[in-house]
Amino acid sequence: MKLMKIIIFGANKVGAIIASEFYTDNDITVIGNEKDKDDSLNKLDLSFVEGNGSDIDVLKQAGVKNADIFIACTASDELNIVACLTAKRIGNPCTMCFVRNEEYKASLGIAKDAEYNSEFYIDIVIWPEELLTQEIFRIITVAKALDVENFAGGRARLLEYRIEEDSILVNQAIRNCTFPKDTLIVGITRGENLFIPSGETVLQKDDKVIFMGLSHSLDVLAGKFFHKKGFVKNIAIIGGGNVGLKLAKSLEGLKFKTKIIERDEERCNYLAEQLSDALIINGDGTDLELLNEENISDSDVVVSVTNNDEKNLLCSLLAKQLGVNRVITRVSKNTNAGLFEKVGVDVSVSTQTASMNEIKSYIYGTNIGILATVEQGKGEVLTILLPQNFENTKIMDLKLPAKGIVGIVQRRNRIIIPNGTTQIMGEDNLIIFTSSENAPIIREYFKAD
C-alpha cells in the first residue's frame, strides 16, 4: 500500500480512532481545536493543525492541495459538509463526510447522479447509524447468530455461533464434524483469542465459531447444529431514536411482531406516525416492572439502542434476568464491547466499527478491500481481486505469508466454496478470513503493482 496523505477534520474520539488505524503507514494531519483534542492523539506520530476545517486558510496550512483523502468527522453535519466541499474545491482529495441527519444523507447521495452531475460533490457519505442498523438487522434475521455478513449479493455468508454446553459439537475435532457441503470454519474465538483452526482443532464449550459458505448450506448447518427452536418472531427494541426507528422500518412487512419502548412521549407519537405495524410503548427500558408488564420475556430478541452505553447495559442485563434468550446491545465506545459480552450481553455492536469498515475498503486499494470485521476488529474479511495475469494455482499451493483461509471464490457469476484442490485463476475474487494482525501482511502480498 502506497503512503497516502490523509487529512482528518475532527480531533474527537472518532478522528482519533481513524488516525490510530492509519498513522503508521500514512502521512496523517488532524485539524481541530487543541482544547477539545482527544488525549490519544498526543501519542501518535502525526501533524496537528489548530482551526476549523471549513476555513480555506486552515485547509491550505494542512496541505489539502496534495491530500489523497479528506475525512470530516466532527459532531456537526454542516461543518463536515462545508469542509468536504471546500477541500474538493481547493485540491482533489477523495472526500469522506460523516453525517447524522438522514435528510443530509439522502440529499448528498444524489450528488454524483447523472442528472445532477457536478465536479463539486462529496465522494463518500458515511451515516454511522444506518450502517449500524443494517448490521443489527442482519443479526436479528438469523436465529442464534452472533454475527452475520452477506457476500456476493447474499448468495454467500459469514455466520458466527457460540458452542453451547449441550451441543453435539463439544469436544469434537473439526475433521470429524459432519458439516454440510459448501461450508467452512474459518475462525474461532476462545476466551480473548481469535485463531485460524485446522482439521485437528477440537471444539470447546463457549467457543465462538465463524463459518463461511453458500447461504443455503449455512441455513442447513444452522438448522442442524444451532437452532433449538423456530425462527425469530417477537422483537423488542429499547430506544426509539434513529437506529430504533430505522430498524423497525426494516422489520416491517417481514412477519415479525415488533415493539418499541421509548421514554419520550413526543418521540412515541412520531414513531406511531412513521410505523404501521410496530407497538409503541411510552416508558423506561430500565423499569423492571414495565418490562414484566409488557412480557419482555416473550421476546426472541431484545435490542437496546439508546444513545447511552450504561443504560443499554442495564436494559440488556434486566432482559437477560427476565429470561430473554438473545440480547443485542449498542455500544458507543469500542472499549465497552468486550466488557458487555463478558457480563452477559450476547452481541455488542458499534457505529465506530461499522464506519471504519467503510473507510478501510477505500484506503486499502483498488484490488483489495475489507468486507467486514468480526470480534471487535480481531478478525477481518478481505476481498482480493486477482490480476488477469495471475498464474493458475491450487489453494493448497498458495503460499500465503501469514495465516488466513480462502473462504469464498467468486468467478464471474459463480460462487465456489473452495478446498485444497480448488484452482484459482486470474480475475477471481477471493474472500479471505484472517486475523487483524495478519491482514496487513496478506494485503501487502496481494497488492497491485
MOLIN-V850292 format. One record per pair of residues at least 6 apart in sequence whose ideal C-beta (glycine too) atoms are under 6 Angstrom apart, sorted by the first residue. I is the first residue (numbers start at 1). GAP is how many residues later the second one is. Records with the same first field share a line. If there is no record, write none. Layout:
I = GAP + GAP
//
This chain:
3 = 23
4 = 22 + 64
5 = 22 + 61 + 62 + 63
6 = 20 + 22 + 63
7 = 22 + 55 + 60 + 63
8 = 7 + 10 + 11 + 22 + 63
9 = 22 + 44 + 63 + 74
10 = 63 + 64
11 = 19 + 21 + 26
12 = 26
13 = 25
14 = 59
15 = 15 + 58
16 = 22 + 24 + 25
17 = 335
19 = 9 + 11 + 25 + 27
23 = 21 + 23
28 = 18
29 = 18 + 33
30 = 18
31 = 18 + 22 + 31
34 = 16
49 = 12 + 13
51 = 7
52 = 6
53 = 30
54 = 25 + 28 + 29 + 32
59 = 28 + 31
64 = 23 + 26 + 27
65 = 26
67 = 24 + 26
68 = 25
69 = 24 + 25
70 = 17 + 23 + 25
71 = 25
72 = 8 + 11 + 12 + 25
73 = 25
74 = 6
77 = 22 + 23 + 24 + 27
80 = 17 + 18
81 = 16
84 = 11 + 13 + 38
87 = 6 + 8
88 = 7
94 = 29
95 = 27 + 28
96 = 28
97 = 25 + 28
98 = 28
99 = 6 + 28
105 = 20 + 22
108 = 14 + 17
110 = 6
111 = 10
112 = 9
126 = 229 + 232
128 = 223 + 227
129 = 113 + 114
131 = 223
132 = 111 + 217 + 219 + 222
133 = 110 + 113 + 114
135 = 214 + 219
136 = 111 + 192 + 213
137 = 113
138 = 10
139 = 6 + 9 + 208
140 = 161
142 = 6
143 = 84 + 88 + 89
144 = 82
145 = 14
146 = 14 + 201
147 = 13 + 227
148 = 11
149 = 9 + 223
150 = 7
151 = 280
152 = 258 + 263
155 = 60 + 260
156 = 58 + 252 + 259
157 = 58 + 61
158 = 54
159 = 52 + 59
160 = 48 + 50
161 = 48 + 65
162 = 46
163 = 6 + 40 + 42 + 44
165 = 40
169 = 34
170 = 35
172 = 31
173 = 27 + 29
174 = 11 + 23 + 25 + 27
175 = 24
179 = 42
180 = 37 + 40 + 41
182 = 31 + 32 + 35 + 235
183 = 28 + 30 + 34 + 35 + 38
184 = 28 + 29 + 223
185 = 12 + 24 + 26
186 = 24 + 26 + 219 + 221 + 247
187 = 7 + 23 + 192 + 246
188 = 9 + 19 + 21
189 = 19 + 186
190 = 17
194 = 181 + 184 + 185 + 241
196 = 207 + 209
212 = 195
213 = 204
232 = 68 + 69
233 = 67
234 = 23 + 64 + 65 + 66
235 = 21 + 23 + 66
236 = 23 + 60 + 63 + 66
237 = 7 + 23 + 66
238 = 23 + 47 + 66 + 77
239 = 66 + 67
240 = 20 + 22 + 27 + 31
243 = 62
244 = 16 + 61
248 = 10 + 12 + 27 + 30
251 = 7
252 = 25
258 = 20
259 = 20
260 = 18 + 20
261 = 20 + 22 + 24
262 = 6
263 = 21
265 = 17
268 = 12 + 14
271 = 9
272 = 8
283 = 7
285 = 30
286 = 28 + 29
288 = 30
291 = 27
296 = 23 + 26
297 = 25 + 26
299 = 25
301 = 25
302 = 17 + 22 + 25
303 = 25
304 = 8 + 11 + 12 + 25
305 = 25
306 = 6
309 = 22 + 23 + 27
312 = 17 + 18
313 = 27
316 = 11 + 13 + 29
319 = 8
320 = 7 + 24
326 = 20
327 = 18 + 19
328 = 19
329 = 11 + 16 + 19
330 = 19
331 = 6 + 17 + 19
334 = 16 + 18
337 = 11 + 13 + 39
340 = 8
341 = 7
357 = 13 + 16
360 = 10
361 = 8 + 9
364 = 79
365 = 82
367 = 18 + 81
368 = 16 + 75
369 = 14
370 = 10
371 = 10 + 12
372 = 9
373 = 7
377 = 59
378 = 58
379 = 56
380 = 56 + 59
381 = 52
382 = 50
383 = 48
384 = 46 + 62
385 = 44
386 = 40 + 42
388 = 38 + 39
389 = 37
390 = 36
392 = 31 + 33
393 = 31
394 = 27 + 29
395 = 11 + 23 + 25 + 27
396 = 24
401 = 40 + 44
402 = 36 + 39 + 40
403 = 35
404 = 28 + 30 + 38
405 = 28
406 = 12 + 24 + 26
407 = 24 + 26
408 = 23
409 = 7 + 9 + 15 + 19
410 = 19
411 = 17
434 = 8
//
